[in-house]
Amino acid sequence: MTATTPPAAAQSATQHSPVNQRRAVAALVALSVSAFTFVTAENLPGGLLTLIAPDLGRSTSEIGLLVTAYAAVVFLASLPLSRLTRRFPRRYVLAATTAVCAIGSLWSAFAIGYADLMAARMFTALGQALFWAAVAPAAASLFAPAVRGKMIARLTIGNSLGPVLGVPLGTWVGQQTSWRTAFLLFSVVSLAACVAMAVAMPDVTPEQGGTARGTDPSMRRFVVLMVVTALLVTGGFIMITFVTQFLLETAGFPDKYLSMLLLGQGAAGVAATVLIGQVLDRRPWHAVLASLGLLTGALMLLWALGHVPAIALVGLALFGVAFSAIPPALSFLCMQVAPGAVESASAISSSVFNLGIAGGAALGAWVVAADGVGTVPLFGAMFVLAALAVLAADLRAASPRATAREGAARVTRRRP
């Protein structure tokens, strides 16, 4: 007698994680903590802007360029580093990148002058360049295909906690002690994440986890995704890089409320990250579209009424919700439409993301120097609105093609 597998059991088998579920979750937490350290390291100068500038004898625009240079290194190094390390186990590659973050943050804490701090930032950025190229495929490979969108969203809780916990905590520590102590603190956090990564991460290759290639490869949609990414991140980081200066000078909040304000923005972002995980596996493109619309509205509100403290609070919360919902959706979509190897596509996506960060920080510095921080949200909204238009046009063009494919599939099913 031949044993047969019941349909329900067969369906359940296809949903199983390729590794032990508890270890997969532990690894996901370690990866999320690493993501937290990198997002914090990248954006910490924004929270410490008004402390670093006078200490080093530089303008806030020049301190903003620390974010620009950091992002430029990630942009240039992501794809080459991804290709150089593709034969090494992801467990050790990701642990090594977090070790670089720990060393770079320690260097930043003891930097002698502006040039030395810039060098420390660029060194840290090398670790981030490789981390973002490898982390999403590595995390997704630990879980069944049906829940990968949700798990990527949970991974990016670490991204959201960077603004909600990392930057406000760093800002508060900097205000109580010095900006150098803030960098020293996150060097310790990065070291702990590195150790956790080496212990918890199982050895699962992208091929074993089914994340080596895109599930629905499309060069056209990948290009659209990259254009949307570049535009929206540029617009977002025009605002993010100078948010503390905007809150102090335009909204008129006292220094002592800065940490609390950034904490509130980040809390809204964490909530958005959790919520988008519930829809990401079903409608990822429309999730990005809705987030872009909300982000445009938040920036316009900050530009028009940001001088009113209560309205600035609302705009800041909406900005946190909209912007934090986007990275997990972009990572998940990149894994779907990657026209070749997913890690190469992720490296390109990371480069484009950081091109947007660099461009946003540089444009924000120019706007602040030329016209003051009050017009920063308006310039950011222009770029986000352009991203919204590109994505809406692509979704409209894709609808007839999808309908035609569904019709052809129905005809095929009806044939005897």
C-alpha positions in Angstrom: 0.0 0.0 0.0 1.4 3.4 -1.0 1.2 6.2 1.5 -0.3 9.4 0.3 -0.1 12.9 1.9 -3.4 14.6 2.6 -3.8 17.8 0.7 -3.9 19.9 3.9 -0.7 18.3 5.1 1.0 18.9 1.8 -0.1 22.6 1.9 1.2 22.9 5.4 4.5 21.4 4.4 5.1 24.0 1.8 4.6 26.7 4.5 7.2 25.4 6.9 10.4 27.4 7.7 13.6 25.8 6.4 15.1 26.0 9.9 13.9 25.6 13.5 11.3 28.3 14.1 12.7 29.3 17.5 16.2 29.8 16.1 14.8 31.6 13.1 13.0 34.1 15.4 16.1 34.5 17.5 18.1 35.3 14.4 15.5 37.7 13.2 15.7 39.6 16.5 19.5 39.8 16.2 19.3 41.0 12.7 16.7 43.6 13.8 19.0 44.9 16.5 21.8 45.2 14.0 19.5 47.2 11.7 18.8 49.4 14.7 22.5 50.1 15.3 23.1 51.0 11.7 20.1 53.3 11.3 21.1 55.0 14.6 24.7 55.3 13.5 23.6 56.8 10.2 21.2 59.3 11.6 22.8 60.2 15.0 24.5 63.4 13.6 21.0 64.7 12.8 20.0 64.4 16.5 23.3 65.8 17.7 23.5 68.5 15.0 23.4 71.5 17.3 25.9 69.9 19.7 28.5 68.7 17.2 28.6 71.9 15.2 29.8 74.4 17.9 32.1 71.8 19.5 34.0 71.3 16.2 33.6 74.9 15.1 31.5 74.0 12.0 28.1 75.1 10.7 25.0 72.8 10.9 25.1 72.5 7.1 28.6 71.1 7.4 27.6 68.6 10.1 24.7 67.6 7.8 27.3 66.6 5.2 28.4 63.8 7.6 25.2 62.1 6.6 25.8 62.9 2.9 29.3 61.4 2.9 28.1 58.3 4.9 25.3 57.7 2.3 27.7 58.2 -0.6 30.0 55.5 0.6 27.1 53.1 1.0 25.9 54.0 -2.5 29.3 53.3 -4.0 30.3 50.2 -2.0 27.1 48.1 -1.7 27.2 46.2 -5.0 31.0 45.6 -5.1 31.1 44.4 -1.5 28.1 42.1 -2.1 29.8 40.5 -5.0 33.2 40.1 -3.2 31.6 38.3 -0.3 28.9 36.3 -2.0 30.7 33.0 -1.3 31.0 33.6 2.4 28.3 32.3 4.9 25.7 35.1 5.6 26.0 34.5 9.3 29.6 35.7 9.4 29.2 38.4 6.8 26.4 40.0 8.8 28.2 39.6 12.1 31.3 41.3 10.6 29.3 44.2 9.3 28.0 44.9 12.8 31.5 44.7 14.2 32.5 47.4 11.7 29.6 49.5 13.1 31.0 49.0 16.6 34.5 50.0 15.7 33.4 53.0 13.6 31.2 54.3 16.4 34.0 54.0 18.8 36.3 55.9 16.4 33.6 58.6 16.1 33.5 59.0 19.9 37.3 59.7 20.0 37.6 61.6 16.7 39.9 64.5 16.6 38.3 67.2 14.6 35.9 67.3 11.7 38.1 65.4 9.2 38.7 62.5 11.6 35.0 62.3 12.4 34.3 62.2 8.7 36.7 59.4 8.2 35.1 57.4 11.0 31.7 57.9 9.5 32.9 56.6 6.1 34.5 53.5 7.7 31.2 52.8 9.4 29.4 53.2 6.2 31.4 50.3 4.6 29.8 48.0 7.1 26.3 49.3 6.4 26.9 49.0 2.6 27.3 45.2 2.9 24.7 44.8 5.7 21.8 46.2 3.7 22.7 44.2 0.6 22.6 40.9 2.6 20.1 41.3 5.4 16.7 41.1 3.7 17.4 37.9 1.7 19.1 36.3 4.7 16.2 37.1 7.0 13.6 36.0 4.4 15.4 32.7 3.8 14.7 31.7 7.4 10.9 31.7 6.9 8.2 30.2 4.7 7.3 32.1 1.5 3.7 32.9 2.7 4.9 35.0 5.7 8.1 36.6 4.3 6.5 40.0 3.9 5.4 40.0 7.5 8.9 38.9 8.7 10.7 41.5 6.7 8.4 44.1 8.3 9.3 42.7 11.7 13.0 42.9 10.7 12.6 46.6 9.9 11.2 47.3 13.4 14.9 47.7 14.1 15.0 50.4 11.4 12.0 52.2 13.0 13.5 51.9 16.5 16.5 53.8 15.3 14.5 57.1 15.2 12.2 56.1 18.1 14.8 54.9 20.5 18.4 55.3 19.1 18.4 58.9 17.9 16.3 60.3 20.8 18.4 58.4 23.3 21.6 59.5 21.7 20.3 63.1 21.6 19.4 62.9 25.3 22.8 61.4 26.3 24.5 64.0 24.2 22.6 66.8 25.9 23.3 65.4 29.4 27.0 64.6 28.8 28.5 65.1 25.3 27.9 64.0 21.8 31.0 61.8 22.0 29.4 59.7 24.8 26.4 59.1 22.6 28.6 57.5 19.9 30.4 55.5 22.6 27.1 54.1 23.9 26.1 52.8 20.5 29.5 51.3 19.9 28.7 49.0 22.9 25.2 48.3 21.5 26.7 47.3 18.2 29.2 45.0 19.8 26.4 43.2 21.6 24.5 42.8 18.4 27.5 41.4 16.7 27.9 38.7 19.3 24.2 37.9 19.2 24.4 37.6 15.4 27.3 35.2 15.5 25.5 32.9 18.0 21.9 33.0 16.7 22.1 33.1 12.9 21.8 29.6 11.3 23.8 28.7 8.2 21.1 28.9 5.5 22.1 29.8 2.0 19.7 31.9 -0.2 19.4 28.8 -2.4 18.3 26.7 0.5 15.8 29.3 1.7 14.5 30.0 -1.8 15.5 33.7 -1.9 18.4 33.5 -4.4 16.2 34.7 -7.3 13.1 37.0 -7.6 9.7 35.3 -7.3 8.3 37.5 -10.1 11.3 38.9 -12.0 10.7 42.1 -14.1 13.4 44.5 -15.2 10.7 47.2 -15.9 9.2 47.0 -12.5 12.6 46.9 -10.8 13.6 50.1 -12.6 10.3 51.7 -11.5 11.0 50.6 -8.0 14.5 52.2 -8.0 13.2 55.5 -9.4 10.5 55.6 -6.8 13.0 54.8 -4.1 15.5 57.5 -5.2 12.8 60.2 -5.3 11.0 59.4 -2.0 14.2 58.9 0.0 15.6 62.2 -1.3 12.4 64.0 -0.3 12.3 62.2 3.1 15.9 62.9 4.0 15.7 66.6 3.1 13.4 66.7 6.1 15.0 64.0 8.3 18.5 65.5 8.3 17.3 68.8 9.6 14.3 67.8 11.7 15.9 68.9 15.0 16.7 72.3 13.6 13.2 72.6 12.1 11.6 71.8 15.5 13.8 74.3 17.3 13.8 77.2 14.9 10.5 76.9 13.0 8.1 75.2 15.4 9.8 76.9 18.4 10.1 74.0 20.8 12.7 74.4 23.6 15.8 72.1 23.5 14.6 70.1 26.5 11.7 68.7 24.5 13.7 67.5 21.5 14.2 63.9 22.7 10.5 63.6 23.6 9.5 64.9 20.1 11.7 62.5 18.2 10.5 59.7 20.5 6.9 60.4 19.5 7.8 60.5 15.8 9.6 57.2 16.1 6.8 55.5 18.1 4.4 56.3 15.3 6.9 54.8 12.9 7.2 51.5 14.9 3.4 51.2 14.9 3.3 51.7 11.1 6.0 49.0 10.6 3.9 46.5 12.6 0.7 47.4 10.8 2.2 47.2 7.3 3.4 43.7 8.0 -0.3 42.6 8.0 -0.9 43.6 4.4 2.6 43.4 2.8 2.2 39.8 1.6 -1.0 40.7 -0.2 -0.8 44.3 -1.6 2.8 45.6 -1.4 2.6 48.0 -4.3 -0.6 49.7 -3.0 1.0 49.9 0.5 3.8 52.0 -0.9 1.3 54.1 -2.9 -0.7 54.9 0.2 2.4 55.7 2.3 3.6 58.1 -0.4 0.3 59.9 -0.3 0.4 60.3 3.5 4.1 61.3 3.4 3.3 64.1 0.9 0.5 65.3 3.0 2.6 65.3 6.2 5.4 67.4 4.5 3.0 69.9 3.1 1.3 70.3 6.5 4.7 70.9 8.1 5.6 73.5 5.5 2.3 75.4 5.7 1.6 75.2 9.4 4.8 73.9 11.0 5.3 77.1 12.9 2.3 76.2 15.0 3.6 73.7 17.7 0.5 71.6 17.9 0.3 71.2 14.1 4.0 70.5 13.9 3.4 67.6 16.3 0.7 66.1 14.1 2.8 66.6 11.0 5.8 65.0 12.7 3.7 61.9 13.7 2.2 61.5 10.2 5.7 61.8 8.7 7.0 59.0 11.1 4.1 56.7 10.2 4.4 57.2 6.4 8.2 57.1 6.1 8.7 54.1 8.4 6.1 52.0 6.5 8.1 52.3 3.2 11.4 50.5 3.8 9.9 47.0 4.5 7.7 47.3 1.5 10.6 48.3 -0.7 12.7 45.4 0.5 9.9 42.9 0.0 9.2 44.2 -3.5 12.8 44.1 -4.4 12.9 40.4 -3.6 9.9 39.9 -5.8 10.9 41.8 -9.0 14.7 41.3 -8.8 15.6 40.6 -12.5 18.6 38.5 -11.4 20.2 37.5 -8.1 18.2 38.9 -5.1 21.4 40.0 -3.2 22.6 42.0 -6.2 19.2 43.6 -6.6 19.2 44.4 -2.8 22.7 45.9 -3.1 21.5 48.1 -6.0 18.4 49.0 -4.0 20.6 49.9 -1.0 22.8 52.0 -3.2 19.8 53.9 -4.6 18.4 54.3 -1.1 21.6 55.9 0.1 21.9 58.0 -3.0 18.6 59.4 -1.9 19.9 59.9 1.6 23.0 61.7 0.3 21.0 63.8 -2.2 18.4 64.7 0.5 21.0 65.7 3.0 22.9 67.7 0.5 19.8 69.4 -0.9 18.6 70.1 2.7 21.9 71.7 3.5 21.6 73.9 0.4 18.0 74.9 1.3 18.9 75.7 4.9 21.9 77.8 3.8 19.9 79.6 1.0 16.4 80.0 2.4 16.3 78.8 6.0 15.0 75.6 7.5 11.3 76.6 7.2 11.1 75.7 3.5 12.8 72.2 4.0 9.4 70.4 4.1 8.2 72.0 0.9 11.3 70.8 -1.1 10.9 67.3 0.4 7.2 67.2 -0.6 8.1 68.0 -4.2 10.3 64.8 -4.5 7.8 62.6 -2.7 5.0 63.8 -4.9 7.1 62.9 -8.0 7.6 59.4 -6.6 3.9 59.1 -6.1 3.2 60.2 -9.7 5.7 57.6 -11.1 4.3 54.7 -9.0 0.6 55.7 -9.7 1.3 55.8 -13.5 3.1 52.4 -13.4 0.2 50.8 -11.4 -2.3 52.2 -13.9 -0.3 50.9 -16.9 0.1 47.5 -15.2 -3.6 47.0 -14.6 -4.6 46.2 -18.2 -1.7 43.7 -18.5 -2.7 42.0 -15.3 -6.3 41.8 -16.5 -5.2 40.3 -19.8 -3.1 37.7 -18.0 -6.0 36.7 -15.8 -8.4 36.4 -18.7 -5.9 34.2 -20.6 -5.6 32.0 -17.5 -9.4 31.6 -17.3 -9.6 30.7 -20.9 -6.9 28.1 -20.5 -8.6 26.6 -17.5 -11.9 26.3 -19.4 -10.4 24.3 -22.3 -11.1 20.6 -22.2 
